[in-house]
Amino acid sequence: MENERRYHFSKSLFQSSAPFSHIVIAGGLGQVSGIIGQRRDDGALVAPDIGPQVQMMFENLDLVLKEAGDLLP
């Protein structure tokens, strides 16, 4: 179905109490939300500096996209 939305919550990332999906797939597009430079075990930022936070954010994003790969057309 073209307008169907699929929601994916990564079990590998820290589970926030915020009610959002890590990725929502609709119309063949994946939209991510809440992917930040935090540790996967306790949700703390990896460092106070932006460089390590950005690196970790991309690692977390890569993980979510790989997990959701089967959901994408």
mmCIF file of the N, C-alpha and C atoms, coordinates in Angstrom:
data_MODEL
# 
_entry.id   MODEL 
# 
loop_
_atom_site.group_PDB 
_atom_site.id 
_atom_site.type_symbol 
_atom_site.label_atom_id 
_atom_site.label_alt_id 
_atom_site.label_comp_id 
_atom_site.label_asym_id 
_atom_site.label_entity_id 
_atom_site.label_seq_id 
_atom_site.pdbx_PDB_ins_code 
_atom_site.Cartn_x 
_atom_site.Cartn_y 
_atom_site.Cartn_z 
_atom_site.occupancy 
_atom_site.B_iso_or_equiv 
_atom_site.pdbx_formal_charge 
_atom_site.auth_seq_id 
_atom_site.auth_comp_id 
_atom_site.auth_asym_id 
_atom_site.auth_atom_id 
_atom_site.pdbx_PDB_model_num 
ATOM 1   N N  . MET A 1 1  ? 0.835  -1.171 0.000  1.00 0.00 ? 1  MET A N  1 
ATOM 2   C CA . MET A 1 1  ? 0.000  0.000  0.000  1.00 0.00 ? 1  MET A CA 1 
ATOM 3   C C  . MET A 1 1  ? 0.891  1.250  0.000  1.00 0.00 ? 1  MET A C  1 
ATOM 4   N N  . GLU A 1 2  ? 0.617  2.181  -0.882 1.00 0.00 ? 2  GLU A N  1 
ATOM 5   C CA . GLU A 1 2  ? 1.481  3.342  -1.086 1.00 0.00 ? 2  GLU A CA 1 
ATOM 6   C C  . GLU A 1 2  ? 1.550  4.271  0.126  1.00 0.00 ? 2  GLU A C  1 
ATOM 7   N N  . ASN A 1 3  ? 0.453  4.461  0.837  1.00 0.00 ? 3  ASN A N  1 
ATOM 8   C CA . ASN A 1 3  ? 0.421  5.383  1.977  1.00 0.00 ? 3  ASN A CA 1 
ATOM 9   C C  . ASN A 1 3  ? 0.713  4.694  3.306  1.00 0.00 ? 3  ASN A C  1 
ATOM 10  N N  . GLU A 1 4  ? 1.055  3.433  3.252  1.00 0.00 ? 4  GLU A N  1 
ATOM 11  C CA . GLU A 1 4  ? 1.348  2.694  4.474  1.00 0.00 ? 4  GLU A CA 1 
ATOM 12  C C  . GLU A 1 4  ? 2.626  3.228  5.121  1.00 0.00 ? 4  GLU A C  1 
ATOM 13  N N  . ARG A 1 5  ? 2.590  3.354  6.443  1.00 0.00 ? 5  ARG A N  1 
ATOM 14  C CA . ARG A 1 5  ? 3.775  3.766  7.197  1.00 0.00 ? 5  ARG A CA 1 
ATOM 15  C C  . ARG A 1 5  ? 4.257  2.592  8.024  1.00 0.00 ? 5  ARG A C  1 
ATOM 16  N N  . ARG A 1 6  ? 5.568  2.415  8.036  1.00 0.00 ? 6  ARG A N  1 
ATOM 17  C CA . ARG A 1 6  ? 6.179  1.382  8.872  1.00 0.00 ? 6  ARG A CA 1 
ATOM 18  C C  . ARG A 1 6  ? 7.132  2.068  9.842  1.00 0.00 ? 6  ARG A C  1 
ATOM 19  N N  . TYR A 1 7  ? 7.087  1.657  11.074 1.00 0.00 ? 7  TYR A N  1 
ATOM 20  C CA . TYR A 1 7  ? 7.874  2.268  12.138 1.00 0.00 ? 7  TYR A CA 1 
ATOM 21  C C  . TYR A 1 7  ? 8.915  1.274  12.624 1.00 0.00 ? 7  TYR A C  1 
ATOM 22  N N  . HIS A 1 8  ? 10.122 1.770  12.855 1.00 0.00 ? 8  HIS A N  1 
ATOM 23  C CA . HIS A 1 8  ? 11.182 0.889  13.337 1.00 0.00 ? 8  HIS A CA 1 
ATOM 24  C C  . HIS A 1 8  ? 11.844 1.502  14.566 1.00 0.00 ? 8  HIS A C  1 
ATOM 25  N N  . PHE A 1 9  ? 11.878 0.739  15.635 1.00 0.00 ? 9  PHE A N  1 
ATOM 26  C CA . PHE A 1 9  ? 12.577 1.104  16.867 1.00 0.00 ? 9  PHE A CA 1 
ATOM 27  C C  . PHE A 1 9  ? 13.778 0.175  16.986 1.00 0.00 ? 9  PHE A C  1 
ATOM 28  N N  . SER A 1 10 ? 14.971 0.720  17.000 1.00 0.00 ? 10 SER A N  1 
ATOM 29  C CA . SER A 1 10 ? 16.163 -0.108 17.099 1.00 0.00 ? 10 SER A CA 1 
ATOM 30  C C  . SER A 1 10 ? 16.336 -0.613 18.525 1.00 0.00 ? 10 SER A C  1 
ATOM 31  N N  . LYS A 1 11 ? 16.492 -1.901 18.663 1.00 0.00 ? 11 LYS A N  1 
ATOM 32  C CA . LYS A 1 11 ? 16.767 -2.486 19.979 1.00 0.00 ? 11 LYS A CA 1 
ATOM 33  C C  . LYS A 1 11 ? 18.243 -2.353 20.336 1.00 0.00 ? 11 LYS A C  1 
ATOM 34  N N  . SER A 1 12 ? 19.056 -1.925 19.376 1.00 0.00 ? 12 SER A N  1 
ATOM 35  C CA . SER A 1 12 ? 20.488 -1.760 19.614 1.00 0.00 ? 12 SER A CA 1 
ATOM 36  C C  . SER A 1 12 ? 20.837 -0.389 20.186 1.00 0.00 ? 12 SER A C  1 
ATOM 37  N N  . LEU A 1 13 ? 19.934 0.578  20.020 1.00 0.00 ? 13 LEU A N  1 
ATOM 38  C CA . LEU A 1 13 ? 20.176 1.924  20.527 1.00 0.00 ? 13 LEU A CA 1 
ATOM 39  C C  . LEU A 1 13 ? 19.531 2.092  21.892 1.00 0.00 ? 13 LEU A C  1 
ATOM 40  N N  . PHE A 1 14 ? 19.976 3.120  22.600 1.00 0.00 ? 14 PHE A N  1 
ATOM 41  C CA . PHE A 1 14 ? 19.402 3.421  23.908 1.00 0.00 ? 14 PHE A CA 1 
ATOM 42  C C  . PHE A 1 14 ? 17.904 3.677  23.749 1.00 0.00 ? 14 PHE A C  1 
ATOM 43  N N  . GLN A 1 15 ? 17.113 3.106  24.637 1.00 0.00 ? 15 GLN A N  1 
ATOM 44  C CA . GLN A 1 15 ? 15.657 3.245  24.556 1.00 0.00 ? 15 GLN A CA 1 
ATOM 45  C C  . GLN A 1 15 ? 15.198 4.431  25.388 1.00 0.00 ? 15 GLN A C  1 
ATOM 46  N N  . SER A 1 16 ? 14.928 5.518  24.713 1.00 0.00 ? 16 SER A N  1 
ATOM 47  C CA . SER A 1 16 ? 14.463 6.746  25.352 1.00 0.00 ? 16 SER A CA 1 
ATOM 48  C C  . SER A 1 16 ? 13.017 6.590  25.796 1.00 0.00 ? 16 SER A C  1 
ATOM 49  N N  . SER A 1 17 ? 12.602 7.421  26.727 1.00 0.00 ? 17 SER A N  1 
ATOM 50  C CA . SER A 1 17 ? 11.194 7.421  27.127 1.00 0.00 ? 17 SER A CA 1 
ATOM 51  C C  . SER A 1 17 ? 10.358 8.263  26.168 1.00 0.00 ? 17 SER A C  1 
ATOM 52  N N  . ALA A 1 18 ? 11.016 8.974  25.240 1.00 0.00 ? 18 ALA A N  1 
ATOM 53  C CA . ALA A 1 18 ? 10.291 9.777  24.252 1.00 0.00 ? 18 ALA A CA 1 
ATOM 54  C C  . ALA A 1 18 ? 9.567  8.852  23.271 1.00 0.00 ? 18 ALA A C  1 
ATOM 55  N N  . PRO A 1 19 ? 8.358  9.208  22.893 1.00 0.00 ? 19 PRO A N  1 
ATOM 56  C CA . PRO A 1 19 ? 7.563  8.331  22.013 1.00 0.00 ? 19 PRO A CA 1 
ATOM 57  C C  . PRO A 1 19 ? 7.839  8.564  20.527 1.00 0.00 ? 19 PRO A C  1 
ATOM 58  N N  . PHE A 1 20 ? 9.027  8.205  20.075 1.00 0.00 ? 20 PHE A N  1 
ATOM 59  C CA . PHE A 1 20 ? 9.323  8.346  18.653 1.00 0.00 ? 20 PHE A CA 1 
ATOM 60  C C  . PHE A 1 20 ? 9.998  7.090  18.129 1.00 0.00 ? 20 PHE A C  1 
ATOM 61  N N  . SER A 1 21 ? 9.842  6.890  16.823 1.00 0.00 ? 21 SER A N  1 
ATOM 62  C CA . SER A 1 21 ? 10.514 5.795  16.134 1.00 0.00 ? 21 SER A CA 1 
ATOM 63  C C  . SER A 1 21 ? 11.871 6.293  15.689 1.00 0.00 ? 21 SER A C  1 
ATOM 64  N N  . HIS A 1 22 ? 12.829 5.403  15.583 1.00 0.00 ? 22 HIS A N  1 
ATOM 65  C CA . HIS A 1 22 ? 14.121 5.802  15.039 1.00 0.00 ? 22 HIS A CA 1 
ATOM 66  C C  . HIS A 1 22 ? 14.023 6.078  13.547 1.00 0.00 ? 22 HIS A C  1 
ATOM 67  N N  . ILE A 1 23 ? 13.150 5.335  12.869 1.00 0.00 ? 23 ILE A N  1 
ATOM 68  C CA . ILE A 1 23 ? 12.929 5.565  11.440 1.00 0.00 ? 23 ILE A CA 1 
ATOM 69  C C  . ILE A 1 23 ? 11.474 5.227  11.105 1.00 0.00 ? 23 ILE A C  1 
ATOM 70  N N  . VAL A 1 24 ? 10.888 6.067  10.258 1.00 0.00 ? 24 VAL A N  1 
ATOM 71  C CA . VAL A 1 24 ? 9.546  5.835  9.727  1.00 0.00 ? 24 VAL A CA 1 
ATOM 72  C C  . VAL A 1 24 ? 9.694  5.733  8.217  1.00 0.00 ? 24 VAL A C  1 
ATOM 73  N N  . ILE A 1 25 ? 9.114  4.689  7.650  1.00 0.00 ? 25 ILE A N  1 
ATOM 74  C CA . ILE A 1 25 ? 9.212  4.476  6.214  1.00 0.00 ? 25 ILE A CA 1 
ATOM 75  C C  . ILE A 1 25 ? 7.823  4.660  5.615  1.00 0.00 ? 25 ILE A C  1 
ATOM 76  N N  . ALA A 1 26 ? 7.735  5.557  4.653  1.00 0.00 ? 26 ALA A N  1 
ATOM 77  C CA . ALA A 1 26 ? 6.462  5.831  3.985  1.00 0.00 ? 26 ALA A CA 1 
ATOM 78  C C  . ALA A 1 26 ? 6.751  6.253  2.552  1.00 0.00 ? 26 ALA A C  1 
ATOM 79  N N  . GLY A 1 27 ? 6.008  5.710  1.626  1.00 0.00 ? 27 GLY A N  1 
ATOM 80  C CA . GLY A 1 27 ? 6.166  6.080  0.228  1.00 0.00 ? 27 GLY A CA 1 
ATOM 81  C C  . GLY A 1 27 ? 7.554  5.823  -0.323 1.00 0.00 ? 27 GLY A C  1 
ATOM 82  N N  . GLY A 1 28 ? 8.229  4.794  0.203  1.00 0.00 ? 28 GLY A N  1 
ATOM 83  C CA . GLY A 1 28 ? 9.560  4.458  -0.282 1.00 0.00 ? 28 GLY A CA 1 
ATOM 84  C C  . GLY A 1 28 ? 10.678 5.295  0.304  1.00 0.00 ? 28 GLY A C  1 
ATOM 85  N N  . LEU A 1 29 ? 10.353 6.198  1.228  1.00 0.00 ? 29 LEU A N  1 
ATOM 86  C CA . LEU A 1 29 ? 11.363 7.034  1.872  1.00 0.00 ? 29 LEU A CA 1 
ATOM 87  C C  . LEU A 1 29 ? 11.463 6.689  3.350  1.00 0.00 ? 29 LEU A C  1 
ATOM 88  N N  . GLY A 1 30 ? 12.673 6.767  3.869  1.00 0.00 ? 30 GLY A N  1 
ATOM 89  C CA . GLY A 1 30 ? 12.883 6.574  5.295  1.00 0.00 ? 30 GLY A CA 1 
ATOM 90  C C  . GLY A 1 30 ? 13.201 7.906  5.942  1.00 0.00 ? 30 GLY A C  1 
ATOM 91  N N  . GLN A 1 31 ? 12.478 8.238  7.003  1.00 0.00 ? 31 GLN A N  1 
ATOM 92  C CA . GLN A 1 31 ? 12.714 9.474  7.740  1.00 0.00 ? 31 GLN A CA 1 
ATOM 93  C C  . GLN A 1 31 ? 13.188 9.115  9.137  1.00 0.00 ? 31 GLN A C  1 
ATOM 94  N N  . VAL A 1 32 ? 14.326 9.665  9.518  1.00 0.00 ? 32 VAL A N  1 
ATOM 95  C CA . VAL A 1 32 ? 14.887 9.359  10.826 1.00 0.00 ? 32 VAL A CA 1 
ATOM 96  C C  . VAL A 1 32 ? 14.575 10.475 11.809 1.00 0.00 ? 32 VAL A C  1 
ATOM 97  N N  . SER A 1 33 ? 14.607 10.099 13.087 1.00 0.00 ? 33 SER A N  1 
ATOM 98  C CA . SER A 1 33 ? 14.312 11.057 14.137 1.00 0.00 ? 33 SER A CA 1 
ATOM 99  C C  . SER A 1 33 ? 15.079 10.682 15.394 1.00 0.00 ? 33 SER A C  1 
ATOM 100 N N  . GLY A 1 34 ? 15.624 11.668 16.070 1.00 0.00 ? 34 GLY A N  1 
ATOM 101 C CA . GLY A 1 34 ? 16.231 11.437 17.372 1.00 0.00 ? 34 GLY A CA 1 
ATOM 102 C C  . GLY A 1 34 ? 17.546 10.692 17.371 1.00 0.00 ? 34 GLY A C  1 
ATOM 103 N N  . ILE A 1 35 ? 18.235 10.637 16.240 1.00 0.00 ? 35 ILE A N  1 
ATOM 104 C CA . ILE A 1 35 ? 19.529 9.961  16.191 1.00 0.00 ? 35 ILE A CA 1 
ATOM 105 C C  . ILE A 1 35 ? 20.591 10.986 16.573 1.00 0.00 ? 35 ILE A C  1 
ATOM 106 N N  . ILE A 1 36 ? 21.183 10.804 17.738 1.00 0.00 ? 36 ILE A N  1 
ATOM 107 C CA . ILE A 1 36 ? 22.191 11.753 18.228 1.00 0.00 ? 36 ILE A CA 1 
ATOM 108 C C  . ILE A 1 36 ? 23.451 10.988 18.635 1.00 0.00 ? 36 ILE A C  1 
ATOM 109 N N  . GLY A 1 37 ? 24.458 11.730 19.035 1.00 0.00 ? 37 GLY A N  1 
ATOM 110 C CA . GLY A 1 37 ? 25.739 11.136 19.409 1.00 0.00 ? 37 GLY A CA 1 
ATOM 111 C C  . GLY A 1 37 ? 25.763 10.617 20.827 1.00 0.00 ? 37 GLY A C  1 
ATOM 112 N N  . GLN A 1 38 ? 24.897 9.671  21.107 1.00 0.00 ? 38 GLN A N  1 
ATOM 113 C CA . GLN A 1 38 ? 24.834 9.122  22.453 1.00 0.00 ? 38 GLN A CA 1 
ATOM 114 C C  . GLN A 1 38 ? 25.289 7.670  22.482 1.00 0.00 ? 38 GLN A C  1 
ATOM 115 N N  . ARG A 1 39 ? 25.738 7.283  23.667 1.00 0.00 ? 39 ARG A N  1 
ATOM 116 C CA . ARG A 1 39 ? 26.151 5.897  23.871 1.00 0.00 ? 39 ARG A CA 1 
ATOM 117 C C  . ARG A 1 39 ? 24.933 5.001  23.756 1.00 0.00 ? 39 ARG A C  1 
ATOM 118 N N  . ARG A 1 40 ? 25.152 3.798  23.245 1.00 0.00 ? 40 ARG A N  1 
ATOM 119 C CA . ARG A 1 40 ? 24.040 2.877  23.027 1.00 0.00 ? 40 ARG A CA 1 
ATOM 120 C C  . ARG A 1 40 ? 23.584 2.203  24.314 1.00 0.00 ? 40 ARG A C  1 
ATOM 121 N N  . ASP A 1 41 ? 24.455 2.149  25.318 1.00 0.00 ? 41 ASP A N  1 
ATOM 122 C CA . ASP A 1 41 ? 24.097 1.425  26.542 1.00 0.00 ? 41 ASP A CA 1 
ATOM 123 C C  . ASP A 1 41 ? 23.339 2.276  27.561 1.00 0.00 ? 41 ASP A C  1 
ATOM 124 N N  . ASP A 1 42 ? 23.747 3.555  27.730 1.00 0.00 ? 42 ASP A N  1 
ATOM 125 C CA . ASP A 1 42 ? 23.106 4.353  28.776 1.00 0.00 ? 42 ASP A CA 1 
ATOM 126 C C  . ASP A 1 42 ? 22.532 5.688  28.284 1.00 0.00 ? 42 ASP A C  1 
ATOM 127 N N  . GLY A 1 43 ? 22.683 6.015  27.002 1.00 0.00 ? 43 GLY A N  1 
ATOM 128 C CA . GLY A 1 43 ? 22.103 7.227  26.440 1.00 0.00 ? 43 GLY A CA 1 
ATOM 129 C C  . GLY A 1 43 ? 22.879 8.505  26.691 1.00 0.00 ? 43 GLY A C  1 
ATOM 130 N N  . ALA A 1 44 ? 24.003 8.412  27.399 1.00 0.00 ? 44 ALA A N  1 
ATOM 131 C CA . ALA A 1 44 ? 24.810 9.607  27.652 1.00 0.00 ? 44 ALA A CA 1 
ATOM 132 C C  . ALA A 1 44 ? 25.533 10.032 26.373 1.00 0.00 ? 44 ALA A C  1 
ATOM 133 N N  . LEU A 1 45 ? 25.767 11.328 26.228 1.00 0.00 ? 45 LEU A N  1 
ATOM 134 C CA . LEU A 1 45 ? 26.562 11.793 25.098 1.00 0.00 ? 45 LEU A CA 1 
ATOM 135 C C  . LEU A 1 45 ? 27.957 11.190 25.193 1.00 0.00 ? 45 LEU A C  1 
ATOM 136 N N  . VAL A 1 46 ? 28.536 10.853 24.045 1.00 0.00 ? 46 VAL A N  1 
ATOM 137 C CA . VAL A 1 46 ? 29.833 10.185 24.050 1.00 0.00 ? 46 VAL A CA 1 
ATOM 138 C C  . VAL A 1 46 ? 30.956 11.086 24.525 1.00 0.00 ? 46 VAL A C  1 
ATOM 139 N N  . ALA A 1 47 ? 30.799 12.393 24.361 1.00 0.00 ? 47 ALA A N  1 
ATOM 140 C CA . ALA A 1 47 ? 31.819 13.355 24.774 1.00 0.00 ? 47 ALA A CA 1 
ATOM 141 C C  . ALA A 1 47 ? 31.182 14.739 24.807 1.00 0.00 ? 47 ALA A C  1 
ATOM 142 N N  . PRO A 1 48 ? 31.805 15.679 25.497 1.00 0.00 ? 48 PRO A N  1 
ATOM 143 C CA . PRO A 1 48 ? 31.263 17.039 25.496 1.00 0.00 ? 48 PRO A CA 1 
ATOM 144 C C  . PRO A 1 48 ? 31.543 17.791 24.186 1.00 0.00 ? 48 PRO A C  1 
ATOM 145 N N  . ASP A 1 49 ? 32.472 17.288 23.392 1.00 0.00 ? 49 ASP A N  1 
ATOM 146 C CA . ASP A 1 49 ? 32.851 17.951 22.141 1.00 0.00 ? 49 ASP A CA 1 
ATOM 147 C C  . ASP A 1 49 ? 32.008 17.459 20.971 1.00 0.00 ? 49 ASP A C  1 
ATOM 148 N N  . ILE A 1 50 ? 31.804 18.338 19.996 1.00 0.00 ? 50 ILE A N  1 
ATOM 149 C CA . ILE A 1 50 ? 30.950 18.047 18.855 1.00 0.00 ? 50 ILE A CA 1 
ATOM 150 C C  . ILE A 1 50 ? 31.521 16.953 17.946 1.00 0.00 ? 50 ILE A C  1 
ATOM 151 N N  . GLY A 1 51 ? 32.832 16.893 17.771 1.00 0.00 ? 51 GLY A N  1 
ATOM 152 C CA . GLY A 1 51 ? 33.442 15.913 16.864 1.00 0.00 ? 51 GLY A CA 1 
ATOM 153 C C  . GLY A 1 51 ? 33.066 14.474 17.190 1.00 0.00 ? 51 GLY A C  1 
ATOM 154 N N  . PRO A 1 52 ? 33.324 14.015 18.420 1.00 0.00 ? 52 PRO A N  1 
ATOM 155 C CA . PRO A 1 52 ? 32.946 12.647 18.781 1.00 0.00 ? 52 PRO A CA 1 
ATOM 156 C C  . PRO A 1 52 ? 31.431 12.418 18.751 1.00 0.00 ? 52 PRO A C  1 
ATOM 157 N N  . GLN A 1 53 ? 30.659 13.449 19.068 1.00 0.00 ? 53 GLN A N  1 
ATOM 158 C CA . GLN A 1 53 ? 29.199 13.312 19.019 1.00 0.00 ? 53 GLN A CA 1 
ATOM 159 C C  . GLN A 1 53 ? 28.723 13.085 17.586 1.00 0.00 ? 53 GLN A C  1 
ATOM 160 N N  . VAL A 1 54 ? 29.289 13.837 16.640 1.00 0.00 ? 54 VAL A N  1 
ATOM 161 C CA . VAL A 1 54 ? 28.909 13.677 15.232 1.00 0.00 ? 54 VAL A CA 1 
ATOM 162 C C  . VAL A 1 54 ? 29.315 12.300 14.726 1.00 0.00 ? 54 VAL A C  1 
ATOM 163 N N  . GLN A 1 55 ? 30.516 11.850 15.081 1.00 0.00 ? 55 GLN A N  1 
ATOM 164 C CA . GLN A 1 55 ? 30.971 10.528 14.661 1.00 0.00 ? 55 GLN A CA 1 
ATOM 165 C C  . GLN A 1 55 ? 30.020 9.437  15.170 1.00 0.00 ? 55 GLN A C  1 
ATOM 166 N N  . MET A 1 56 ? 29.634 9.527  16.438 1.00 0.00 ? 56 MET A N  1 
ATOM 167 C CA . MET A 1 56 ? 28.738 8.531  17.015 1.00 0.00 ? 56 MET A CA 1 
ATOM 168 C C  . MET A 1 56 ? 27.344 8.628  16.421 1.00 0.00 ? 56 MET A C  1 
ATOM 169 N N  . MET A 1 57 ? 26.889 9.842  16.118 1.00 0.00 ? 57 MET A N  1 
ATOM 170 C CA . MET A 1 57 ? 25.582 10.003 15.492 1.00 0.00 ? 57 MET A CA 1 
ATOM 171 C C  . MET A 1 57 ? 25.552 9.270  14.158 1.00 0.00 ? 57 MET A C  1 
ATOM 172 N N  . PHE A 1 58 ? 26.624 9.403  13.352 1.00 0.00 ? 58 PHE A N  1 
ATOM 173 C CA . PHE A 1 58 ? 26.664 8.707  12.072 1.00 0.00 ? 58 PHE A CA 1 
ATOM 174 C C  . PHE A 1 58 ? 26.749 7.187  12.260 1.00 0.00 ? 58 PHE A C  1 
ATOM 175 N N  . GLU A 1 59 ? 27.445 6.725  13.274 1.00 0.00 ? 59 GLU A N  1 
ATOM 176 C CA . GLU A 1 59 ? 27.486 5.286  13.555 1.00 0.00 ? 59 GLU A CA 1 
ATOM 177 C C  . GLU A 1 59 ? 26.095 4.777  13.952 1.00 0.00 ? 59 GLU A C  1 
ATOM 178 N N  . ASN A 1 60 ? 25.391 5.554  14.780 1.00 0.00 ? 60 ASN A N  1 
ATOM 179 C CA . ASN A 1 60 ? 24.036 5.175  15.187 1.00 0.00 ? 60 ASN A CA 1 
ATOM 180 C C  . ASN A 1 60 ? 23.083 5.210  13.989 1.00 0.00 ? 60 ASN A C  1 
ATOM 181 N N  . LEU A 1 61 ? 23.216 6.228  13.148 1.00 0.00 ? 61 LEU A N  1 
ATOM 182 C CA . LEU A 1 61 ? 22.388 6.329  11.951 1.00 0.00 ? 61 LEU A CA 1 
ATOM 183 C C  . LEU A 1 61 ? 22.643 5.153  11.016 1.00 0.00 ? 61 LEU A C  1 
ATOM 184 N N  . ASP A 1 62 ? 23.890 4.804  10.820 1.00 0.00 ? 62 ASP A N  1 
ATOM 185 C CA . ASP A 1 62 ? 24.237 3.667  9.964  1.00 0.00 ? 62 ASP A CA 1 
ATOM 186 C C  . ASP A 1 62 ? 23.595 2.383  10.487 1.00 0.00 ? 62 ASP A C  1 
ATOM 187 N N  . LEU A 1 63 ? 23.640 2.191  11.791 1.00 0.00 ? 63 LEU A N  1 
ATOM 188 C CA . LEU A 1 63 ? 23.048 1.005  12.399 1.00 0.00 ? 63 LEU A CA 1 
ATOM 189 C C  . LEU A 1 63 ? 21.546 0.952  12.133 1.00 0.00 ? 63 LEU A C  1 
ATOM 190 N N  . VAL A 1 64 ? 20.848 2.069  12.343 1.00 0.00 ? 64 VAL A N  1 
ATOM 191 C CA . VAL A 1 64 ? 19.399 2.110  12.138 1.00 0.00 ? 64 VAL A CA 1 
ATOM 192 C C  . VAL A 1 64 ? 19.051 1.861  10.667 1.00 0.00 ? 64 VAL A C  1 
ATOM 193 N N  . LEU A 1 65 ? 19.804 2.459  9.748  1.00 0.00 ? 65 LEU A N  1 
ATOM 194 C CA . LEU A 1 65 ? 19.517 2.259  8.328  1.00 0.00 ? 65 LEU A CA 1 
ATOM 195 C C  . LEU A 1 65 ? 19.749 0.822  7.903  1.00 0.00 ? 65 LEU A C  1 
ATOM 196 N N  . LYS A 1 66 ? 20.783 0.188  8.446  1.00 0.00 ? 66 LYS A N  1 
ATOM 197 C CA . LYS A 1 66 ? 21.035 -1.227 8.116  1.00 0.00 ? 66 LYS A CA 1 
ATOM 198 C C  . LYS A 1 66 ? 19.918 -2.106 8.682  1.00 0.00 ? 66 LYS A C  1 
ATOM 199 N N  . GLU A 1 67 ? 19.476 -1.828 9.898  1.00 0.00 ? 67 GLU A N  1 
ATOM 200 C CA . GLU A 1 67 ? 18.376 -2.602 10.491 1.00 0.00 ? 67 GLU A CA 1 
ATOM 201 C C  . GLU A 1 67 ? 17.089 -2.442 9.684  1.00 0.00 ? 67 GLU A C  1 
ATOM 202 N N  . ALA A 1 68 ? 16.833 -1.248 9.212  1.00 0.00 ? 68 ALA A N  1 
ATOM 203 C CA . ALA A 1 68 ? 15.603 -0.964 8.486  1.00 0.00 ? 68 ALA A CA 1 
ATOM 204 C C  . ALA A 1 68 ? 15.681 -1.316 7.007  1.00 0.00 ? 68 ALA A C  1 
ATOM 205 N N  . GLY A 1 69 ? 16.829 -1.755 6.541  1.00 0.00 ? 69 GLY A N  1 
ATOM 206 C CA . GLY A 1 69 ? 17.014 -2.040 5.133  1.00 0.00 ? 69 GLY A CA 1 
ATOM 207 C C  . GLY A 1 69 ? 15.983 -2.974 4.530  1.00 0.00 ? 69 GLY A C  1 
ATOM 208 N N  . ASP A 1 70 ? 15.536 -3.955 5.288  1.00 0.00 ? 70 ASP A N  1 
ATOM 209 C CA . ASP A 1 70 ? 14.531 -4.890 4.788  1.00 0.00 ? 70 ASP A CA 1 
ATOM 210 C C  . ASP A 1 70 ? 13.173 -4.244 4.616  1.00 0.00 ? 70 ASP A C  1 
ATOM 211 N N  . LEU A 1 71 ? 12.955 -3.125 5.294  1.00 0.00 ? 71 LEU A N  1 
ATOM 212 C CA . LEU A 1 71 ? 11.664 -2.440 5.204  1.00 0.00 ? 71 LEU A CA 1 
ATOM 213 C C  . LEU A 1 71 ? 11.594 -1.501 4.004  1.00 0.00 ? 71 LEU A C  1 
ATOM 214 N N  . LEU A 1 72 ? 12.748 -1.127 3.483  1.00 0.00 ? 72 LEU A N  1 
ATOM 215 C CA . LEU A 1 72 ? 12.783 -0.200 2.341  1.00 0.00 ? 72 LEU A CA 1 
ATOM 216 C C  . LEU A 1 72 ? 12.562 -0.949 1.050  1.00 0.00 ? 72 LEU A C  1 
ATOM 217 N N  . PRO A 1 73 ? 11.897 -0.300 0.086  1.00 0.00 ? 73 PRO A N  1 
ATOM 218 C CA . PRO A 1 73 ? 11.643 -0.974 -1.211 1.00 0.00 ? 73 PRO A CA 1 
ATOM 219 C C  . PRO A 1 73 ? 12.909 -1.150 -2.018 1.00 0.00 ? 73 PRO A C  1 
# 
